[in-house]
Amino acid sequence: MNHDGGTDAFRTVEVVATWPKGSFAESVAVDAKGLIYVSLHTDQAVVCVDPMTGTKSPFAKFDRPSTGLAFAADGALIVSGGTPGLAPGVVWRVDKNGDVCLLAEIADAAFLNGMTPLGDRMLIAESLGATIYAIDPLSGAVEHWLTDPILGTRDSASGPGANGIKIFNGAATISITGEDRIVRVPITTGKAGTPEIIADQLRADDFAFDDRGALYIATHPAHSLLRLDPDGTRTTLARAQHGMTGSTAVAFGRTEADQTCVYVTTTGGTWTLPEDQMEVAKLLRIDVSRSGHALLGRG
């Protein structure tokens, strides 16, 4: 890992919810009512959390590990998953009542990961195949959106390739975790252009954009939350001592009470530990004094 966290400017971190040691809180999404949805990779499930009370409610259960989350335009939650390293990759559609249906199995996908809406489709990062897929969240039709060596990793033991993905200002931004880099892919009429590296020496899992174009990045084995501003300035907002052990994903709140807050999921060190002692997995809240960028298709 080759990670430059920039300067420290720590923010107050609140614990919203926890799960037992060994749990892998993998991804996070926020619906239109402000409820928080967390995928628990180890439990093959998605849990709903009320951010104001911390109350956790079972929402959906799957027959394989769940990974990425994103809301479709009609409010359905789209969930990627499957057993990492073992094809096929799986995409499920979950309605507002938590009823699950299999949307697609992707035969050549061995590690489906982060997702984001693009118009009437979802883009899904494939972490072992240097590929981004596009899927119709209603029909389940799948196509290759982009395959490029820059999206891959030379050694999967160092971490996944393409991992987090979000759209901002006419481009897809993608974290390449195992290579400590972030790439930008311009989009023209829904199609991918040529990827370019916009940051390196930066360990990034999933992330979220604020409305100014800054990224809030969960650094996972670097155990921190980092802001990357459009001019390249890096600021670490919280570290392991603040609860960020195994930080995996970031999403902005959507209500008047939390619209300037980010929610961060952690594993507590299931994959890597900063110290010898594993912690509980967490959902954390940090007020960053900026509002989030609106995602098309958010439920």
C-alpha positions as CSV (number, residue, x, y, z in Angstrom):
1,M,0.0,0.0,0.0
2,N,1.3,3.4,-1.0
3,H,-1.0,6.0,0.6
4,D,-0.5,9.7,1.0
5,G,-3.2,11.0,3.3
6,G,-2.3,14.7,3.1
7,T,-2.8,16.9,6.2
8,D,-4.9,16.1,9.2
9,A,-8.0,18.1,10.1
10,F,-10.0,15.8,12.3
11,R,-13.8,16.1,12.6
12,T,-16.1,14.8,15.3
13,V,-17.2,11.2,14.7
14,E,-20.5,9.8,16.0
15,V,-21.3,6.1,16.2
16,V,-24.8,5.4,14.8
17,A,-24.9,1.6,14.9
18,T,-22.6,-1.4,15.4
19,W,-22.4,-5.0,14.5
20,P,-20.5,-7.9,16.2
21,K,-16.7,-8.4,15.7
22,G,-16.1,-10.2,12.5
23,S,-19.0,-8.5,10.6
24,F,-18.1,-6.9,7.3
25,A,-20.2,-3.8,6.7
26,E,-19.4,-3.3,3.0
27,S,-21.6,-0.6,1.4
28,V,-24.0,2.1,2.3
29,A,-26.9,3.9,0.6
30,V,-29.5,6.4,1.8
31,D,-33.1,6.5,0.6
32,A,-35.4,9.6,0.1
33,K,-36.7,9.4,3.6
34,G,-33.2,9.5,5.0
35,L,-33.0,5.8,6.1
36,I,-29.6,4.2,5.9
37,Y,-29.1,0.8,4.1
38,V,-26.0,-1.2,4.9
39,S,-24.9,-4.3,3.1
40,L,-23.4,-6.9,5.5
41,H,-21.1,-9.0,3.3
42,T,-20.5,-11.6,5.9
43,D,-24.2,-12.0,6.7
44,Q,-25.4,-12.1,3.1
45,A,-27.9,-9.4,4.0
46,V,-28.9,-5.7,3.9
47,V,-29.9,-4.0,7.1
48,C,-31.9,-0.7,7.4
49,V,-30.8,1.8,10.1
50,D,-32.7,4.8,11.4
51,P,-29.9,7.4,11.7
52,M,-31.7,9.4,14.3
53,T,-32.2,6.5,16.7
54,G,-29.7,3.9,15.6
55,T,-32.4,1.3,15.4
56,K,-31.5,-1.6,13.1
57,S,-34.1,-3.6,11.1
58,P,-33.5,-6.6,8.8
59,F,-34.3,-5.6,5.3
60,A,-33.2,-8.2,2.8
61,K,-31.5,-11.6,2.8
62,F,-29.6,-13.3,0.0
63,D,-28.1,-16.7,-0.9
64,R,-24.7,-15.3,-1.5
65,P,-22.6,-12.4,-0.1
66,S,-23.9,-8.9,-0.8
67,T,-21.6,-6.1,-1.9
68,G,-22.6,-2.8,-3.6
69,L,-25.8,-0.8,-3.2
70,A,-27.6,1.8,-5.3
71,F,-31.2,3.0,-5.7
72,A,-32.9,2.8,-9.0
73,A,-35.2,5.7,-10.2
74,D,-38.3,3.8,-9.0
75,G,-37.0,3.4,-5.5
76,A,-35.9,-0.2,-5.7
77,L,-32.6,-1.1,-4.1
78,I,-30.2,-2.7,-6.5
79,V,-27.6,-5.0,-4.8
80,S,-24.5,-6.6,-6.3
81,G,-22.8,-9.6,-4.9
82,G,-21.7,-13.2,-5.3
83,T,-18.7,-15.1,-3.8
84,P,-15.5,-13.1,-4.5
85,G,-13.3,-14.9,-6.9
86,L,-16.1,-17.2,-8.0
87,A,-18.2,-16.5,-11.1
88,P,-21.0,-15.8,-11.7
89,G,-21.5,-12.4,-10.2
90,V,-25.1,-11.7,-9.1
91,V,-27.3,-8.6,-9.1
92,W,-30.5,-8.5,-7.1
93,R,-33.5,-6.1,-7.1
94,V,-35.1,-5.5,-3.8
95,D,-38.5,-3.7,-3.6
96,K,-39.5,-1.3,-0.8
97,N,-40.9,-4.2,1.3
98,G,-37.6,-6.0,1.2
99,D,-38.8,-8.7,-1.3
100,V,-35.8,-9.9,-3.3
101,C,-35.7,-11.0,-6.9
102,L,-32.7,-12.2,-8.9
103,L,-32.1,-9.5,-11.6
104,A,-29.1,-11.0,-13.4
105,E,-26.2,-13.5,-13.2
106,I,-23.1,-12.3,-15.0
107,A,-21.2,-15.3,-16.2
108,D,-17.8,-13.7,-16.6
109,A,-17.9,-11.6,-13.4
110,A,-16.0,-13.0,-10.4
111,F,-16.2,-10.0,-8.0
112,L,-19.0,-7.5,-8.6
113,N,-18.5,-4.4,-6.3
114,G,-19.6,-0.7,-6.3
115,M,-22.5,0.6,-8.2
116,T,-24.0,3.9,-9.3
117,P,-26.9,5.0,-11.5
118,L,-26.2,6.4,-15.0
119,G,-29.5,7.5,-16.6
120,D,-31.8,4.5,-16.7
121,R,-29.0,2.0,-16.1
122,M,-26.7,1.0,-13.3
123,L,-22.9,0.9,-13.7
124,I,-21.3,-1.9,-11.7
125,A,-17.5,-2.2,-11.1
126,E,-16.0,-5.7,-11.5
127,S,-12.9,-5.9,-9.2
128,L,-11.1,-8.8,-10.8
129,G,-11.8,-8.3,-14.5
130,A,-10.9,-4.6,-15.2
131,T,-14.4,-4.1,-16.3
132,I,-17.4,-1.9,-15.7
133,Y,-20.8,-3.4,-16.6
134,A,-24.1,-1.6,-17.3
135,I,-27.3,-3.2,-16.2
136,D,-31.0,-2.3,-16.8
137,P,-32.5,-2.3,-13.3
138,L,-35.9,-3.3,-14.6
139,S,-35.1,-6.0,-17.3
140,G,-31.7,-7.2,-16.0
141,A,-30.2,-6.8,-19.4
142,V,-26.4,-6.5,-19.1
143,E,-23.7,-5.1,-21.3
144,H,-20.0,-4.4,-21.1
145,W,-19.6,-0.6,-20.6
146,L,-15.9,-0.4,-20.3
147,T,-12.9,-2.9,-20.1
148,D,-9.5,-1.3,-19.8
149,P,-6.2,-2.5,-18.1
150,I,-6.2,0.7,-16.1
151,L,-9.1,-0.6,-14.1
152,G,-7.3,-3.8,-13.0
153,T,-4.8,-4.7,-10.4
154,R,-1.5,-6.5,-10.9
155,D,-1.9,-8.5,-7.7
156,S,-5.3,-9.1,-6.3
157,A,-3.7,-9.9,-2.9
158,S,-3.0,-6.2,-2.6
159,G,-6.7,-5.4,-3.0
160,P,-9.4,-5.2,-5.6
161,G,-9.2,-3.5,-8.9
162,A,-12.1,-1.3,-9.9
163,N,-14.1,-0.9,-6.6
164,G,-16.1,2.3,-5.9
165,I,-17.8,4.2,-8.8
166,K,-19.7,7.4,-8.9
167,I,-20.9,9.9,-11.6
168,F,-20.0,13.7,-11.3
169,N,-19.8,16.4,-13.9
170,G,-20.2,14.2,-17.0
171,A,-17.7,11.5,-15.9
172,A,-17.4,8.3,-14.0
173,T,-14.9,8.4,-11.2
174,I,-13.6,4.9,-10.2
175,S,-11.3,3.8,-7.3
176,I,-8.7,1.2,-8.2
177,T,-8.0,0.0,-4.7
178,G,-5.1,-2.4,-5.2
179,E,-3.2,0.1,-7.3
180,D,-3.7,3.1,-5.0
181,R,-5.2,5.2,-7.7
182,I,-8.4,6.9,-8.8
183,V,-9.4,7.2,-12.5
184,R,-11.8,9.4,-14.3
185,V,-13.8,8.2,-17.4
186,P,-15.6,10.9,-19.5
187,I,-19.1,10.0,-20.6
188,T,-20.6,11.0,-23.9
189,T,-24.2,10.0,-24.7
190,G,-24.0,7.3,-22.1
191,K,-20.8,5.8,-23.5
192,A,-17.4,5.6,-21.9
193,G,-14.4,7.6,-23.1
194,T,-10.7,7.1,-22.4
195,P,-9.8,6.7,-18.7
196,E,-7.3,8.9,-17.1
197,I,-5.6,8.8,-13.7
198,I,-6.5,11.7,-11.5
199,A,-4.9,10.6,-8.2
200,D,-2.3,8.1,-7.2
201,Q,-0.7,7.0,-4.0
202,L,-4.2,7.1,-2.6
203,R,-5.8,3.9,-1.1
204,A,-9.5,4.2,-1.9
205,D,-12.4,1.9,-1.4
206,D,-15.8,3.4,-1.9
207,F,-16.5,7.2,-1.8
208,A,-19.1,10.0,-2.2
209,F,-19.0,13.4,-3.9
210,D,-20.1,16.6,-2.3
211,D,-21.8,19.3,-4.3
212,R,-18.5,21.1,-5.0
213,G,-16.9,18.0,-6.5
214,A,-14.8,16.9,-3.6
215,L,-14.6,13.2,-2.9
216,Y,-15.0,11.7,0.6
217,I,-13.1,8.5,0.5
218,A,-13.1,5.4,2.8
219,T,-9.5,4.2,2.7
220,H,-10.2,0.7,4.2
221,P,-6.7,-0.7,5.0
222,A,-5.4,2.9,5.6
223,H,-8.2,3.1,8.2
224,S,-9.3,6.7,7.6
225,L,-11.8,9.0,5.9
226,L,-10.1,11.3,3.4
227,R,-11.4,14.4,1.5
228,L,-9.9,14.9,-2.0
229,D,-10.7,18.4,-3.3
230,P,-11.0,19.1,-7.0
231,D,-7.6,20.9,-6.9
232,G,-5.9,17.8,-5.5
233,T,-5.7,18.8,-1.9
234,R,-5.9,15.9,0.5
235,T,-7.3,16.2,4.0
236,T,-7.7,13.3,6.4
237,L,-10.8,13.9,8.5
238,A,-10.7,10.8,10.8
239,R,-8.4,7.9,11.5
240,A,-8.5,4.5,13.3
241,Q,-8.4,6.2,16.7
242,H,-11.7,7.9,15.8
243,G,-13.4,4.7,14.8
244,M,-12.3,4.3,11.1
245,T,-10.8,0.9,11.4
246,G,-11.6,-0.8,8.0
247,S,-13.6,2.1,6.5
248,T,-15.4,0.7,3.4
249,A,-18.0,3.1,2.0
250,V,-19.4,6.6,2.3
251,A,-22.8,8.2,1.6
252,F,-24.3,11.7,2.4
253,G,-27.4,12.2,4.4
254,R,-30.5,13.4,2.7
255,T,-32.6,15.1,5.3
256,E,-32.5,18.7,6.7
257,A,-31.0,17.2,9.9
258,D,-28.1,15.4,8.2
259,Q,-27.6,16.8,4.7
260,T,-24.1,18.0,5.5
261,C,-23.1,14.7,7.1
262,V,-21.5,11.6,5.6
263,Y,-22.2,8.1,6.8
264,V,-19.2,5.7,6.8
265,T,-19.3,1.9,7.2
266,T,-16.4,0.0,8.7
267,T,-15.4,-3.6,9.1
268,G,-13.6,-3.2,12.5
269,G,-10.5,-4.8,10.9
270,T,-11.9,-8.0,9.3
271,W,-9.5,-7.7,6.4
272,T,-6.6,-5.7,8.0
273,L,-6.0,-4.4,11.5
274,P,-4.1,-1.2,12.5
275,E,-3.6,-2.8,15.9
276,D,-3.9,-6.4,17.2
277,Q,-7.4,-6.1,18.5
278,M,-10.4,-6.4,16.1
279,E,-13.2,-4.0,16.7
280,V,-17.0,-4.2,16.1
281,A,-18.2,-3.1,12.7
282,K,-19.8,0.3,12.7
283,L,-21.9,2.9,10.9
284,L,-20.5,6.3,11.7
285,R,-21.6,9.9,11.1
286,I,-19.4,12.9,10.5
287,D,-20.6,16.4,9.8
288,V,-18.3,17.8,7.0
289,S,-20.1,21.1,6.6
290,R,-20.9,20.5,2.9
291,S,-23.9,18.9,1.2
292,G,-23.8,15.8,-1.0
293,H,-24.0,15.7,-4.7
294,A,-27.4,14.3,-5.8
295,L,-27.2,10.8,-7.4
296,L,-29.6,10.2,-10.3
297,G,-32.0,7.4,-9.5
298,R,-31.7,7.7,-5.7
299,G,-34.7,6.1,-4.0
